[in-house]
Structures are given as structure tokens and as C-alpha cells.
Amino acid sequence: MTMADSTSPSSTRLQTTSSRPNNSSPAEARGDWSPTKSARLYQVQGWGSPYFSVGENGHVLVSPSAEDDRSIDLYDLTQDLRVRGLDLPILIRFSDILADRIKNINECFSRAIREYEYAGAYRGVYPVKVNQQRHIVNEVVEFGKPWQFGLEAGSKPELLIALSAMREAGGLIICNGYKDPSYIETALIAQRFDKTVIVVLERIEELDYTLKASEKLGIKPMLGVRAKLSSKGMGRWGNSAGDRAKFGLSVPEVIQVVDRLAERNMLDSLQLLHFHIGSQISSIIPIKSALQEASNIYVELARLGCKMGYLDVGGGLAIDYDGSQTDFHASRNYTLQEYASDVVATIQAACEKAEIGVPTIVSESGRAVVAHQSVLVFDVVGVNRISVEDPGPPQGDHGVLHVLHETYQGILPKNVQESWHDACTAKEEAQSLFKYGYLGLRERAEAERLFWACCKKIERTLSRLKFVPEELHDLVKQTSAIYYCNFSVFQSAPDTWAIDQLFPIMPIHRLDEQPTVRATLADLTCDSDGIIDHFIDVEDVQDTLGVHEFREGEPYYLGMFLNGAYQEILGDLHNLFGDTNAVHVSLTDYGYRVEHVIKGDSMTEVLRYVAYSPEDMIDAVRSQAEEALARGKLSLEQMRVLMKHYEDAMNSYTYLSE
């Protein structure tokens, strides 16, 4: 990955309160459509508030917080970035949103601590694995300073990042993940930097490494244990807890750690209990159950003589990706404040019952910190759609063509299912006739044209029915358009492919027009999996997205929102589409400021990733061109054009550009 930083101030059309919509009142519209209806259609209030809204001009607006009435017009910002020479796709990171997320989490815990008169404190940590990009980590550290927000490292490289980024005295670093002796020695020595560095034991073997490192270095370790709870989460990561969890110590192993430390008079080294029941826990119920179990383990460790002072509740705080506020896997049925209050109340109740002091509460809510701050903006570059409306009389004499035409003419609300059966039967007959040589290619093409005309008419007729037969539920998807988009699913949204993750996707402009086309989104890769065909909906997952008619010669921009967690680092180089251009943007009193520009990969860079030498490749092509020139198969002008295109491509963006 190549990064080129730049700092570039700029001003643009700064939006104010007057241009931000109130979703309860209509705005100026074309026809009977309005930006308010678009906001409802795409569930913007549910997943986007307070950061994203739809303005009266039909553009998506980005705001830094609920208290700040300024906003940036996302469409105008995209146009400005293109004028700067940044091609799409562009990943836009809004630093103000990141700051607000950190502020909100800390303030929710502060309110809960005041409400319950909790005698301890809250110290959040950011799990570096969620998004390791340098600018993100540095901003987390900077924005987290007022609350002593820390970092969590899940590997040796992430520990190196944490030690470099966390420079504050007393900065909290939680060391998780698989550890070898050098990892542990590094963490112990880092305690001398006036940091609070806690090594969390996740395998029993790590205790041996730690004791040896402590003896070797003469440094007393600050330890935690990760416990395998019987309580489990829910959804895709439900098995992150329990007996078969990947990491963590069973209760007998926790007792073994206590006994071995006691033998060495080191019980005061064990100060933290950690647990994790999975990511994106959409229901508060399993969270409460896990908290109660973990709180009791914490109490028992304190009773056994350990110098307990921290309870790390791990991650799991969910994001409402679809805006439904339910326990669906892409949503959550609780608020951030409810989560914080339940954590504080449960831990306090257990400690009060046992008459022991309460711990400092630690959470690792990485998804909730960084998901909102990133938006991927990409453009539509082409469309494939069924455009047959009234097919007219059949272009041919074969009987199967007349059957299809008669079926088309006879489609009515009362017989859509029968018409569907007739059309499918006729299509299958036409394919069979062609296969055995009784139907010509032009006649087969006409049969398919008539069949799709029937499908489109049936689809339009379904909108007039109260009850749609089950076998026709997929007809909308079958007749939907394919919008080809300038991005790679595997690079920018790998979780949509790998685990069917849902992200809010919508146009960022033309929202004062009614979207009249249903479409799936295809990326630039040649992989059939490079398509997005599941989209958020308040009631169910949709397999098509409402979009506007694509107009040749006009840009049409879509945004993928809430994709700041995991997607960047999980992205791969399928078809050698590399990292996208990225910018960090913050609001100012006069507009916005581009804080950093991180250039996306060039073709030269991705070719080097896979062990090619671009210089050797250029020489090889030039040699072949010279040979073709010598044999009279190529002119000098043709050779010049070829080599110019070839060499220019080496230094260009891996995505399509103007």
C-alpha cells in the first residue's frame, strides 16, 4: 500500500441548518416525489442519524454531530475532489464523525456512572484490528485524549503500532491475541514507558512465557485473563464464547493461573478479567447474560486474593446498519446509552453484593467507533437492463412465437400466475426446439424477447395485487437492471461477499427525483461473485436497490455507508484492483478542509505485489513490438500508440478513470 499525504485547505458550499431536512415535513419536489420520501425509502434516519441526511436539493448531507448544525454536501464534495485530480472510487473519512463517536461512547458511560453513583471509572480502548490505517489510529488517539482512550493490540504488529501511537503517560494498552516470548517481552518493557500495558493471557502456555520474561527482565508483569464464558452471543459470531471458543481460558485454567501466581507470590500481578462473546451482538439479552457471568468471575478472582482492578467487557457493541432497531443481525435492539447503563449496573450489583471495590470498566467497541466515519463513493459506468416494453407482433411464423405474443397480450391481474406458467412453458419449448434444430437463431432470439416482455408486464401487474404468489417473488430480481459500478467488492466491501454483510447503499444526489429502476450492483471484476444483490430494508432484506435512470454522459454517484470497520484491511487484490483513493475531511467555519490525501494503488504497485517487474514487462512488450515492426506487421505510429498506452497504464489508477 502506498500513501502520499498532503494537507489541503479548501472551502466549499457550507450547508447550514436551513438546508438540512426535517423528515417529518415535505420539501420541494419534482412531481409528487421529494427528498423526504427518498430519506424514508433508504432508511437514512434509521441508520444515518445524526451524521447523514438528505437536503432539500436532493443531495446527501454529512454533519459532524447532533449538536452541530453545519454539514457538507457529499455530492459537491465529490465533485471538488474530482477537480483536485482524485478519480473515483474515493473513500472519504470524516474526522469529525470519528471524534463524535469517541465522545458519545465516553459520555454515555459517564452518564451511567453518575446515575448509578459508580465508584470506578471507564477507560475505552480501540481494537487496532478493526481498521489499522495509520491516520485512523492517530486520530483515535488524538480524539481520545480527553478520556484517556486507549488501544488494544491483537497481534505483534498491532502492538508495535500501539506503542508508537500511544505516547501519553498512563496510556492504556491491552495486549490480546496469540503471543510468543518476544511479544510478551516487548509488552513488559513497554511498562517502563509510563504506560499501562496489560498482557491478557489467552492460552495457558502464555503464562510460562510471561513468567520467564519477567524473571529475565526483572519486570513484574501486569496481567489479565480472558475467560471462556458459558454465555454466548448471537448471530454469525455466536461461537466466539463457550467451550469451543478460539481464545480464552476455561475456568479450570483460570484457577491454574491463580494457583501458579500464588506459588510465586505474584497474585498482585493479575489485575484484569477479559471476555468477548462476539462482534455485532444485535440483542441486549446475551450481553446482559455475559456481563452477569463475567462479573461473578471477577468477584471470585478478587476473593482469591488477586489485585483485580479492571473488567474488560470486550467488543460486541452493534451498529444499526439497516435502521430497523431490531435484533436482526444487521441491526440492534438497544441504544448506546442502554448498553453503557447495563454494563455499569450489572458490574456494580455484583461487586456490591460481594462487598468488594468496583473495577475500572474497559470496552473494546471498535465497530461502534469507526464504522460511521467512512463513506465509499463510486460511479456507475454502464447498465444492462431489459428494455422491451410493447414487443409488437412476433417477428416470425413459428407457433411458439405466437403463443408467447398471445400470452403477453392476455396478462391481467387475475391471471398473472397462469400467464407466468404459459410464458415459461413456451420459453422452454423454444429452447428445446432450437437445441434439436427446429428453430433458427433469429427465432430463438425473438422467443426470448417476447418472454422477457411477458416478464416485465407481469412484474408491473404485480404492483396492483394485494397477494403475490410465492413463485413470483423473485421476478423483480430477474427483471431488474444491472448497474456496473467503478469499484471492487473484494477490495472495498469484502464482507458483502464473504458473510452477506449489509451496508446502506444509496445515490448521493438526484434524491429529489423518484428512483424508478430496480437494480443489482456489479463491480469491475470478472468474478461472478463481484455483485451486490442484498440491500437494507426496514422489514426484510431486499435483493434489488431502487436507483434512478442512468443518463449517458452524466455522472451518477452511489455511496456505501458505515463501512469504516474491517473492510479496508480485509480487502484483497482480486483482478489486481488495489486500494482506492482516500481522503480525510473535517469541517471548518468556512467550509471543509482536506486533512490528508492517501493515493490509491497504481498498476505498477499492484504488479509488484505479485512479484512482477514493471520494467521487465515494458521491455518484453517493446521487444515484441520491435519484432512486429521489423516484419511489417506494425507501423511506427501503431507502435508509438501501443507503448504510450502500456507505459501510461503502469502509473495509472487500477480503477476506471476519465
C-alpha angles and dihedrals in degrees: 000000000000122000126191111185124207135165114217126174117207141161126218140165099313112207121218135194093279092065096046111095129238102219091213095063128058122246132208108294145178107252111328094329124097141177087254090061090049090052089053093044093055094038091236095158091053100051102017108046126149096007104046131042141148119257127216089255090063095253129124111253124206120209127187097224146338091266096051117079094195121101142175123233102234094204093051090046090052091051090049092051090052090052087054087060098258111138124210139290093066126176107214116198117196108209093193091059091051090051091049093050091054090046093050095051092049094044092050090054090044091054091048091049091051094045094052094035088236111189095211136067139243123239115180122199129200115228103228091208091071092069118348097184108137096232092050094051092045091050092048090054093046096046091043096056096097089059099034088244110189141199134250120211120202098181141021094265090051090050088055089052092048094050091050097045101039104072100150118112108252092018110165119236120178113201112209134155134057110334135197126191094270091052090053095044090051091051093049094050089048088064085074089065089076089256128132100239115176121189109210113208109224098164127036090235089065090068089063091049091049096048091049092047091049092052092045096049100032091233122131109227126233103220142191132182127220109219126208104228126207086220112090136200125230139244126028094341098044091118094059086099132042133061094312096048114137095234136023140068125273117234092261089052091050089054089048090056091050093049094048092049090048090054088058095042089245102123088120088066092068105081109142138060117199132187136169127191099181145287127289096016099190098190127059092214099078089043091057092047093051092046092054093050094045092047090056091050089051091051092049092050089053090050089052089061102262116145093240117185108144134056112191109199092190125214132307100113100143134223121224097233096169100035094233096120091219136120090261110132092251094050141039133231097213139060128241089250092051090051093051093046093050091049093051096042096048095048092045093050092052093048094046091050090052092041094233131128119273120248132237103265117231126188132183101207099160098152092051091050103050109018097087099047098070129072123179111211117195136164134235111243102180146356136223113192144149105257101174110123113156104009095193121211117339117273096227143037103244114122095233089062092054090049090055092047092049089048090053093050093048100051110127134157090258095056107032093121093049091046090051091053092048093049093048092048092050092048092051090048091052091050091049092048090051092048092057095041101256096113127052126229094253090050091050090051089051091050091053091047091053092045093054090046087056090049093052092048091048089049091053090047092053090067088067094055127092091204123039116199111245095239089060096053092096095048093094090057092046091054096038124114124251113229110201109216134198100243142071121249090205093054103038106023108019094154091065087064101034103043105006091252113182121226125179108255124181143142112276094212141024088055090139086069125074113250103233101174127080111210147166119220121238122192130216097264121103090230116113088220090061093097135097112220103155121076137175122271131168093236106026142350111279121216093206135044126225108240139162128259109280112239117205111238095020124098116243113194128197127189129212109204137197092025098127095108122082098330099099097050095040093052117113137199099254107169085000095282102154139197114317127236110275134194135186113220130188131181123247133184090261100042128291138323127218102221100180138009116202109190117223122239120288122218090254090057097049091046090055089051088065095044100261123140108222090200092056091046091054091049091049093052092044090052091053090047092051090051092050089048091052091051092050095247094114133041124222090248092051090049091050092051092047095050093044092053092044096049094041090052091056091065098038133098115275091233129070116284137177 
